[in-house]
Amino acid sequence: MARIAVIGSGMGAMAAAARLAVAGHRVTVFERSETYGGAVGSVRRDGFVFDTGPGLLHLPAVWRDLFVKTGKEPLEQCVDLVQTDPASRHLFADGTDVSLPNASRAGIVSALEGALGSGAGERWGAFLGRAREAWDRSRRPLLEEPLRSDRQSLERDPYPAVRQRRLLRSRQAGTVAEVGAWELGDARLAALFDAYALSYGLDPRSAPAGAALLPYMEQTFGSWYVTGGLRELARAVYERCVARRVEFVFGAEVASIVERDGRAAGITLADGTVAEADWVVAGVENARDLFDRPLQQDDGMSAQPVNPSATVQPGRFTVLLALRGARSSTAHRTVVHSPDTQAEAAAVFSGRAAEHPTVTVLRPDDPLTRPDAEHEAITVSATVARQGERLDWSDKALRERYAELLIDTAGRATGGARELRERLLWHEVLTPVETGALTAPALAGAQGRWLHPGNSTLLPGLLLVGGHAHPGGGLAHTGMSGALVAGLIVEGADFRGSQ
């Protein structure tokens, strides 16, 4: 039995902790805040409940696997998991309104064909077919195996782009934006793909075409909601950890990683306390700051990947709306698309506030998120530039001005901005100052620039987990990172990946 110190209690860290405890190790989680869950948080006020991180779950098999491997009670026995239908409603700048069914490629193609016409559905269906090829080619090495030192297979884009005749020569789309312009052939379909990239913190102008995996995963495996909000998933994972005798120490800020005889040997807390350990698992953004030497080979992988066109990392601007009046029959999620996603991306990834952002409106039909049937809780959000020299989200006037913009845009999804404001009891604003950066999922292609640091490090006994390590951000990906880290500790060098 080994002593394992886990730094941070985000979803990936807790996923690793539960698996390691089941394997017989003594696991202690050190969390500097007073609660668990990392980005999967919530706000509760006056009987209203809002998610402050992700609002929907994609690829739930990752979390089902965790619960199967760590106890008798399956995931569905610990949370109420509901498949949303329709999966999403989309409002485009030209007035087109289309609702896409959940996990039905044929249904999605039909809906797009009916709303957009001109073969749009067929083109999106063909795109999903190519995305499936990319999924089949890259799923194992990109998501289910530890990152290899030989990464040549992941430096090539797995997306089989259609060869195009461009400027008297044959070319293939290499970025999300090029796929939209050259293959999808409709500004609305291009905006749909761009919106997927932006929602994950990716710049569609430079993110590799392999980002097609993101809409493929959602539209193939479905969108799921956890009754009570996604925070309930974090609660269930935390309770599984506790049931497996994982110890949590809250209010414990880790100052450094202890090294002894060339190996990680524990952690030092801010108050000087030393906790010895045989393994250290770091699930925090600043893991590199906790050790005085590089954690990765000097091959470009020692820092968080950043889009080449970006000067700042993106984050999420969120407005929580407490409304009077019963929820009308509508989609759980509506995306109001920007009239110009390229201009939006240019603003976000250069540290400015986009004038016309893509806005996501979440309206759960969930009695647990409202005081009674005569009220409604709505979450409105957009991807924005993180705090920087050109954008100060601590400026109250800027926060409120941008909140007003998002509320006006959300009005298109709720019957009009005037009606929405008439129903408004109060609202709260969360910016990247409060919620941090969006950590993008790992992507193959672009010479490996969208890969994240591997889970193993140059310091034996120290591993990285969570959205800032392989295979990157997003609930599914962080859950996978927990499985990979646990496998590397339990099986050692023989570990070949999750099954």
N, C-alpha and C positions, 0 to 999 in steps of 0.2 A: 504494500500500500504506500503510495507516494503522497507527499504533501504538495498541494497545488494552490498557488495564490493567483486569483483572477482579478485583474484591475478593471473596474467598471462593471455595471450590471445592465448593459444594453442587451438587445435580444440575441445577438450572436454570442455574447459572453455567457448569458444564462443557458443558451442551448449547449454550449460546450461544457459548462459546469454540471448540468444534469446528466449528460452522457458520461462524464468522467466519474461522477459519484456512483453511478450504476456499475461502472467497471471496478469499483472497490477503492477508489482513491478518496483521500480526505481533502475536500475542496472548501476554500474560504474565498468569498467575494468581497472585495474592498471597493466601496462606492462613495465618492466624495459628496454626493447629494444625499437627501433624506429618503429617496425612494428609488425604485427599480424601473427598468424599461427603456432608458435612454430616450430616443426620439419619439417613442410610442407613449405619449403622454395624454393628459386630458385636463379640461377645465370644467369644474362643477360650480354652478352658481344659481341660486333661486329655483332649484329643481331642474335646471337645464344641464345637459352633459354634452361636451364637445370633444372630439379627438383633436389633438394639436399636432399630430404627425400624420402618418398614412391613414386614410379612411376606408380603404378596401384591401382585401387580401387576394393576391394572385398566386397561383401555383401552391395551393394549400397542402399538397402532398409532402412538401418539405416539413411542415409542422405536424402533419399526421405521423410521419415517420419518427419524429422526435418522441411523440407520446407513445407510440408503439414500442420503441426501443427502451423507454425509461419507466414503464409501469403498465399496470393492467388496464387502467382507464384510458380509452382512446380519446382523441381530441374532441370529438363530438359529444362526449360525456362530460367534458370540462367546460366547453363553451357552446353556445348556440350558433352554429354556422349556417348562414342563409345565402343561397345563390341569388344575386340580384337579377331581375328581369323587367325591363331591358337592362343590358349591361351598361349602356350609356346612351345619352341623347346628345346630338351635336347640332349646334346652331352656327351656321356660317355667315360670313359678312354679307353675302348676297341675299340672305333671307331663307336659304335652304335649311330645312329642319328634318333630321333623320334620326330615328332610334334604332340602335343595333342590338339584336338579341344576344343572349349570353351563350357562349361556347357553341355557336352554330355557324360554321363557315358558309354553308349554303344560305342560311337565313341572313347573314351579313351581306353576302353578295346580292341577294334579292333586294334587301332594304336599300342598299346603295344604288342599285340599278334603278329602282323605282323613284328614288328621290333626286338622284343626280343625272340619270339617263345617259345616253350616248356611250354605252358600253363601260361606264364607270365601274359598275359592279364586277364585270368580267376582268377588268384591269386590276382591281383590288384583289380579286380571287387569285389571279395569276401571280401577283406579288406575294400573297400569303403562301402560295405553292413554292416559290423560290425561298421564302423565309423558312419554310419547313426544311428545305435542303440545307440551309445554313444551320438550322437547329441540329439536324442529324449529324452534320460534319463537326460541329464544335461543342455540342452539349457536354460530352464526357471530359475533354481536356479543359474546357473553359469553366465548368461549373461543378463537376463532381470529382475532380482529381486535384491533388496538391499541384501548385504551379511548378513546372519542371524548370531546371536550369537551361535545358534546350527548349527554347520557346518558338522555334521557327514556324511550327505549324500554327501558332496563334498570332504570328506577325502577319500572316496572309488573311485577307478578308474572306470568310467562308460564304458570303452572299454571292450567288451566281448571277451577277448583273447581266442584263441583256446587252448584247453588242449593238452599238448605235453608230450611224454615220454622222459624224460631227466635224465640220470644217475640213471637208475633203479627206478625212481619215476616220478609221474605226476607233470608237472609244467605248468604255464601259463606265457606268456610274460608280463613283467611289465614296460618295458621301450621302447622308440622308437627303440633303437638299437636291443633289443631282438625281437621286432615285425619283424624287417627287417631280422634278422638271422633265426628266427624260423618259421615265417608265410609266408613271401614273397618269400623266397627260391631262390632269384636271387640277386647277388651283385648289379646289376644296379637298381633294384626296391628298395633295401635297401638304396642305395645312393640317390634315388629320395625322399624317406621319410626323410632321414637324412637332406637333403637340405632344406626341408620345416622347420624343427625344427631350423636349423642354421640360416635361414633367419629371423626368429622371435627372435633370441637371446637365443635359448634354446640349451642345451647340449643333443644331442641324446643318450648319454650313460646313462643319469640319468633322463631325462624328462619322465614323465609317458606316458604310451601307449595312454592315452586319448588325447595326442597331435594329434591323428588321426583326430580330429575335424578340424585341419588347412587345410590339403589337401581336406578334405570333403567339407568344406565351399567354397573353391576356385573352385573345380571341379564341384560342384553342382550349385552354384549361379553365377559363371562366373567371368571373369576378365574384368575390364572396364578401359578405358583411358579417361581422360578429355582433350579435345582439348586445346592446349596451355600449357598443363602440369597440374599436380595435384595442383600446386599453385593457379590455377584458382578456384578450389573448396574452398580453404581457402579464396580467395577474395569474392566469392559468399556468404559464411557464414558470413564474416565480414560485407558485405553490407546488409545482412538480419538483422544483429544485429543493424546496424546504422538506418535502416529503422524502426526498432521497438523501436528506441530512446534509445538504449544502449549508454552510454557515454564511450569513450576510453581516457585514460590518458597515453600517451607514455613517455618513459624516466623516469618512476616513479618506483624506486626500493623500495619494501616493506621491512622494517627492522624488524617489529614485529607485532604480532596480539594483539590487545587490549582486555583485559578481564575486565568486570565490573559486580559485583554481580553474579559471577560464570557463566558468559555467554560471548561469543564473542561479542564485542561491537564496532568493527572497526579495523582499521589498522594504523600503524605509518610508514611513509615513511622515507627513509634515511636522508632526509633534516629536519626531525623533525615534518613535517606536520602530523596532525592526521585527518583521515577521519572516521567519525562515521558511524556505520552501524548496522542494526538489525540482519543481517546474513553475514558471511564471507565464501566465497567459494575459496578454495586454489587449484589452478591448476598447481602447481610447484613442482619440485623434492624436494626442501629443506623445505617443509611445516613444518616438525618437528623442524627445526632450528628456526622457527619464534615464537615458544611458549616455555616457559621454563619448561614445564612438559610434560609427555608422552601424546600422542594423542590417543593411542589405548591401550586396555587391555594388560597386560604383558603376552601374550600368543603366542609369536613368530610372531605376525602380526604387530608389531610396526616398522618393518624395511622392506625395499624393499626385496622381496624374491630373494634369490640367489641360483643357482644350487649348491648342496652339494659339487660337485667336482670342483667348480670354486673358484679361488682366486681373480678374477677381473671380472667386468661386461664387456660384449662384446659391441662393437660398429660397425660402418660401415666405411670401407675405400672406397672412391669413387674417380674415375677419370673421369673428363669431357673432352670429345674429340671433338674438332671442326675440321671437315674434309672438304676438297675440293672434288668435285665429287658428282654426283647424288646418291641418296639412291638406292641400288639394291633391287629387290623384295625379301623380307625376313621376318622372324617372328619379331613381335614387341619385344618379350622377348626371349632370348636364355640363357639357363643355361648350363655352361660348368662344368661338375661335377669333383670333386676331385677324383683321383684314390684311395684315402684312407680317407674316411670321419671320421673314428675313430681317425686317427693320426691328422687330421685337428682339430677335436674337442678338442683333448688333448692339442694341442698348444694354441688354442683360449682361453680355460678356465683355462689355467695355466699362462697366461700372455705373451705368446710367439707369434711370427709371423709364421703362417702356411706356409710351403714351397710349398704346392700344394693346394691352397684354391679353394673352389667352387666359381665360378665367374658368376655373372649375367650381361648380356649385354642387354641394352634397346635401341632399334632403332625405335622411333616413326615415323610413316609416317604422319608427321604433318608440314604443311607449316609455322605454327606459331613458330616453334622452330629453324628455319634456315633462313639465309638471303635471299635465293632463291633456286630454284630447283637444282642448281649446287653445293649445299653444304649439309652437313648432320651433325646433332648433335647426339652423342652417349654417353650414361652414362654407365660406367663399375663399378661394386661394388663387395665387398666381406665382409663377417662378420669377424671381427678381434677382438683381445683383445683390451680393452680400455687402455688408458694411465696408466702405472704402473712402478714399479721398474725395470722390465725386458724388458720394451718396451717404448721407448721415441719417440712419434710421432712428437715431435717438432724438432727432428733431421732431417735436410733437406736432408742429404744423404740417411737416411733410407726411408724417404717419397718417394724420387725419385726412389730408388731401388725397392721398393714395387710397385710403379706405373708402372715401366717397366715390372715387373712380370705380373701384371694384364693386361697390354696392349698386351703382348705376348700371354697370355691365351685367351684374347678376339679375337685374330687373328683367332683362330679356328672357330669362329662364323661369321667371316666377309670376308673370302676368303684368309686368311693368314696374319701373323704378318707383313711380309715385305710389302705387299700391303697396310695394314692399316697405317704403318708408312710413306709410300710414300704419302698418302693422308692427313697426319696430318698437320694442320696449327698451332695449339697450344693445350695445355692441362692444366687443373687446377686440383689440388689434394685437397681433403677434407678428413680429418681423424677424429677420435672421439674427438680430441682436439677441432675441430670446430663444430661438429655436435652432440656430447654428446653420451650417452649410448643408446643402444637398450633396450626398455622396453618390456618384453615379455607379451603376453596375459595370463590371468588367466587360469589355468588348474585344473581340479578335479583330485583327486588321491594323492598318496604319502603322506598321512596323512595331506593334506592341505598345503604342503610346497610351492606349486606354486600358491596359492591364494595371492591376494594383500590386503593391508589394506582396510577396509570397508570405504564407503563414509561418514558414520557418525563417529564422534569422541567422546572422553570423555569430550570435552568442548562443551556444548550445544551452538548451533548457528554457529558452525564451521563444514563445510563439505569439503571433498576432492574429486577432480574431475581429469580426465585425465589419462594418461598412468601409473602413479605411484599409482593409486588407483583402486579399484574394477571397472570394470573387466579387467583392465590391458591395455597393449599397442597394437598398431595397429589402423588404422583409424576407423575400424568398432567398436572396443571395446571402444575407447575414445568417439566416438559418443554416444554409449550406456551409458557411465558414465555420460554424460551431461543430458541425459533423466532421469537417476536415481536420480541425485542430484536435478534437478528441481522438480521431483515428491515428494521427501522427504520434500522440502520446501513448495510446494503448498498444498500437501495433508496431510503432517505430518505423524503421527504414523499409519494412516489408509492406507498409500501407500503400495501397494502389488506388484508393478512392472510395467514395460512398457507393453503396449498392442500392 
